[in-house]
């Protein structure tokens, strides 16, 4: 694949900065969405083998390579991840063509993954499995205290993994017993009571497990040098803990944080007002919460109207 003249001198980091500026200034994409794109583009770069320059990257990109990458990615990820990957890849390839880094637009063959959320029920991590998982975490060491606190927050509040990773010390209001999770994916912040159980788990980690660090994020790696800044880090923690606990995760259920989110919504749907559930999930658009209404079969039956001419 031919690349533009002068490109060989551009480092990969400079290319990523240029892509970020392009998305935010030309296409008016939010900074959060661009960061999400990089989460998926990192996987593309890993598939190609880490290049040392932009020229090295684009010299490996052609239609067969893009097709091979998507074929490799699809069977190992769910529809949501595939949808986000395809969107990030299309955006990056359009940028590369617009900036004349590639002689042809490779974004066209990247298909759109249809969002069939409204057609399928969300698959939750079974409640007995969550109980087994929490009971299996040894909290005698720093790692166990951290992981137990993470799992506890996921179970009690049903927040996204990114909200756990971005949680900061200032978000913990001990005096008022409140906890504020930052907004994520265009949603709303989630402001909730700090339960005694969640407070105890967090206090145990902060006092006895969290390394001394100037960083303000609550959850850090074991050395305290950085926060859990990448979604894969948190997913690996959950997946490893599930495996260690011997939890049988049903097919189609996330082995990361999303299985807890679905379990949380499944637990509450039909038991609290729909608007409250929307707020707890941090959704701005109530239609995002509607998928969980399918799980409340009893309420749906009560809402069903008799068919005209049928039996009373």
C-alpha positions in Angstrom: 0.0 0.0 0.0 1.5 3.3 -1.1 1.6 6.1 1.5 1.9 9.9 1.2 5.2 11.6 0.7 6.7 12.9 3.9 4.7 10.6 6.1 7.7 8.3 7.0 9.0 11.1 9.3 5.8 11.2 11.4 5.9 9.2 14.6 2.9 7.1 15.6 2.2 9.4 18.6 2.2 12.4 16.4 -0.3 10.7 14.0 -2.6 9.9 16.9 -2.5 13.6 18.1 -3.3 14.6 14.5 -6.2 12.2 14.4 -7.5 13.5 17.7 -7.4 17.1 16.5 -9.1 16.1 13.2 -12.0 14.4 14.9 -12.5 17.1 17.5 -12.1 20.2 15.2 -13.3 19.0 11.8 -15.9 16.4 12.7 -16.8 18.0 16.1 -16.5 14.6 17.9 -16.3 14.8 21.7 -13.0 14.2 23.5 -14.6 11.3 25.3 -15.7 9.6 22.1 -12.2 10.1 20.6 -10.7 8.4 23.7 -13.0 5.5 23.2 -11.9 5.3 19.6 -8.3 4.9 20.8 -9.3 2.0 23.0 -10.3 0.1 19.9 -7.6 1.4 17.6 -5.0 0.1 20.0 -6.4 -3.3 19.3 -5.9 -2.7 15.5 -2.3 -1.6 16.1 -1.7 -4.7 18.2 -3.0 -6.9 15.4 -0.7 -5.3 12.9 2.2 -5.4 15.2 3.4 -2.2 16.9 4.7 0.1 14.1 7.4 2.6 14.9 6.0 5.2 12.5 2.9 6.3 10.7 4.4 5.1 7.4 5.0 1.7 8.9 1.3 1.5 10.0 -0.2 2.6 6.7 2.1 0.4 4.6 0.4 -2.6 6.3 -3.2 -1.4 5.8 -5.1 -2.6 2.8 -8.5 -4.2 2.2 -7.4 -7.8 2.9 -5.7 -6.8 6.1 -8.7 -4.8 7.3 -11.0 -7.8 6.5 -8.6 -10.2 8.2 -8.6 -8.0 11.4 -12.4 -7.8 11.5 -12.7 -11.6 11.0 -10.2 -12.2 13.8 -12.0 -9.7 16.1 -15.6 -10.8 15.6 -15.7 -14.2 17.2 -14.0 -13.0 20.4 -16.2 -10.0 21.1 -19.9 -9.3 21.6 -22.1 -7.1 19.3 -21.6 -3.9 21.3 -17.8 -4.2 21.1 -17.9 -5.1 17.4 -20.2 -2.1 16.7 -17.8 0.3 18.5 -14.8 -1.2 16.8 -16.3 -0.9 13.4 -17.2 2.8 14.1 -13.7 3.6 15.3 -12.1 1.9 12.4 -14.3 3.6 9.9 -13.6 7.0 11.4 -9.8 6.4 11.4 -9.7 5.1 7.8 -11.8 8.1 6.7 -9.3 10.4 8.4 -6.4 8.6 6.8 -7.9 9.0 3.3 -9.0 12.6 3.8 -5.4 13.5 5.0 -4.0 11.6 2.0 -2.2 9.1 4.1 -3.9 6.4 2.1 -4.5 6.5 -1.6 -8.0 5.0 -1.3 -10.8 5.1 1.2 -10.7 1.8 3.1 -13.7 2.7 5.4 -16.3 1.8 2.8 -15.9 -2.1 3.2 -16.2 -1.8 7.0 -19.8 -2.8 7.6 -22.1 -1.2 10.1 -23.0 -3.6 13.0 -26.7 -3.3 13.5 -27.8 -2.5 17.0 -30.3 -5.3 17.9 -30.6 -4.2 21.5 -34.3 -3.7 21.2 -34.7 -7.3 19.9 -32.9 -9.2 22.5 -32.9 -9.5 26.3 -29.8 -8.3 28.1 -27.9 -11.2 29.6 -27.0 -10.8 33.2 -24.4 -12.4 35.5 -26.5 -14.8 37.6 -27.0 -13.6 41.2 -25.7 -16.9 42.8 -22.5 -16.5 40.7 -22.0 -13.0 42.1 -22.4 -14.3 45.6 -19.8 -17.0 45.0 -17.5 -14.5 43.4 -17.6 -12.1 46.3 -17.2 -14.9 48.9 -14.1 -16.2 47.0 -12.1 -13.0 47.1 -9.4 -13.1 49.8 -9.3 -9.6 51.4 -6.2 -10.1 53.4 -3.9 -8.4 50.9 -4.0 -5.1 48.9 -5.0 -6.8 45.7 -7.9 -8.6 47.3 -9.1 -5.5 49.1 -9.1 -3.5 45.8 -10.8 -6.2 43.8 -13.5 -6.8 46.5 -14.3 -3.0 46.6 -14.6 -2.9 42.8 -16.9 -5.9 42.7 -19.0 -4.5 45.5 -19.5 -1.2 43.7 -20.4 -3.0 40.5 -23.0 -5.2 42.2 -24.6 -2.5 44.4 -24.7 0.4 41.9 -24.6 -1.3 38.4 -22.3 1.4 37.0 -20.1 1.0 33.9 -16.5 -0.1 34.1 -15.3 3.4 33.0 -17.1 5.0 35.9 -15.3 2.7 38.3 -12.0 3.5 36.6 -12.6 7.3 36.6 -13.9 7.4 40.2 -11.9 10.0 42.2 -11.3 10.5 45.9 -13.3 13.8 45.7 -16.3 11.8 44.5 -16.5 10.1 47.9 -18.5 12.3 50.3 -18.0 10.5 53.6 -19.8 13.2 55.7 -23.0 13.1 53.7 -22.6 9.4 52.9 -22.9 10.1 49.1 -21.1 8.6 46.2 -20.9 10.3 42.8 -19.9 8.4 39.7 -18.8 10.5 36.7 -20.8 10.6 33.5 -19.9 8.1 30.8 -20.8 7.5 27.2 -22.8 10.7 26.9 -24.9 9.8 29.9 -25.5 11.5 33.2 -23.4 11.4 36.5 -24.8 9.0 39.0 -25.3 10.4 42.5 -26.2 7.7 45.0 -26.2 7.0 48.8 -23.0 5.4 50.0 -24.3 2.2 51.6 -22.6 0.8 54.7 -21.4 -2.2 52.8 -19.9 -0.2 49.9 -18.4 2.3 52.4 -16.8 -0.5 54.4 -15.2 -2.1 51.3 -13.9 1.3 50.1 -12.6 2.2 53.5 -10.8 -1.1 53.9 -9.1 -0.6 50.5 -8.2 3.1 51.0 -6.8 2.6 54.5 -5.2 -0.8 54.2 -4.7 -1.6 50.5 -4.3 1.5 48.3 -0.7 2.5 47.8 0.5 5.9 48.8 0.1 8.0 45.7 -0.6 11.6 44.6 -3.0 10.3 42.0 -6.7 11.2 42.7 -8.3 8.1 41.1 -9.6 5.7 43.7 -8.5 2.5 42.1 -4.8 2.1 41.2 -2.5 -0.6 40.0 -0.7 -2.5 42.7 2.4 -0.3 42.6 0.4 2.9 42.8 2.1 4.4 39.7 -1.0 4.8 37.7 -4.8 4.4 37.7 -6.6 1.6 36.0 -6.8 3.7 32.9 -7.7 1.1 30.3 -10.9 -0.9 30.1 -9.0 -4.1 29.5 -7.3 -3.9 32.9 -10.6 -3.9 34.7 -12.1 -6.6 32.5 -9.0 -8.8 33.2 -9.5 -8.3 36.9 -13.1 -9.4 36.8 -12.5 -12.3 34.4 -9.6 -13.6 36.5 -11.7 -13.4 39.7 -14.6 -15.3 38.0 -12.2 -18.0 36.9 -10.6 -18.3 40.3 -14.0 -18.6 42.0 -15.1 -21.3 39.5 -18.2 -19.3 38.5 -19.9 -20.8 35.5 -20.7 -17.8 33.3 -23.5 -18.6 30.8 -22.9 -18.2 27.1 -23.4 -14.6 26.0 -22.8 -13.1 29.4 -20.0 -10.6 29.7 -17.0 -11.7 31.7 -16.2 -8.1 32.4 -18.2 -5.4 34.2 -21.3 -5.3 32.0 -22.6 -8.6 33.4 -23.0 -6.8 36.8 -24.7 -3.9 35.1 -27.3 -6.2 33.5 -27.7 -8.0 36.8 -28.3 -4.7 38.6 -31.0 -3.6 36.1 -32.6 -7.0 36.1 -32.8 -7.0 39.9 -34.6 -3.6 40.0 -36.8 -3.6 36.9 -40.4 -3.6 37.9 -39.6 -2.9 41.6 -38.8 0.8 41.3 -40.2 3.5 39.0 -38.9 3.4 35.5 -37.6 7.0 35.8 -35.6 6.0 38.9 -34.0 3.1 37.1 -33.1 5.4 34.2 -31.4 7.8 36.6 -29.5 5.0 38.4 -28.2 3.6 35.1 -27.1 7.2 34.1 -29.1 7.1 30.9 -30.0 10.5 29.3 -32.4 8.8 26.8 -35.1 6.7 28.5 -35.2 4.5 25.4 -31.8 3.1 26.5 -33.5 1.7 29.6 -36.5 0.2 27.7 -34.7 -3.0 26.8 -34.8 -4.0 30.5 -38.6 -3.5 30.5 -38.8 -6.8 28.6 -37.6 -8.6 31.7 -40.6 -7.4 33.7 -43.0 -10.0 32.2 -45.6 -9.5 34.9 -45.9 -5.8 34.4 -46.0 -6.3 30.6 -48.9 -8.8 31.0 -50.8 -6.3 33.1 -50.2 -3.6 30.6 -51.4 -5.7 27.7 -54.8 -4.8 26.3 -57.5 -7.4 25.4 -57.7 -8.2 21.7 -61.0 -6.9 20.3 -63.4 -9.7 19.8 -61.4 -12.0 22.1 -62.5 -13.4 25.4 -63.0 -10.9 28.2 
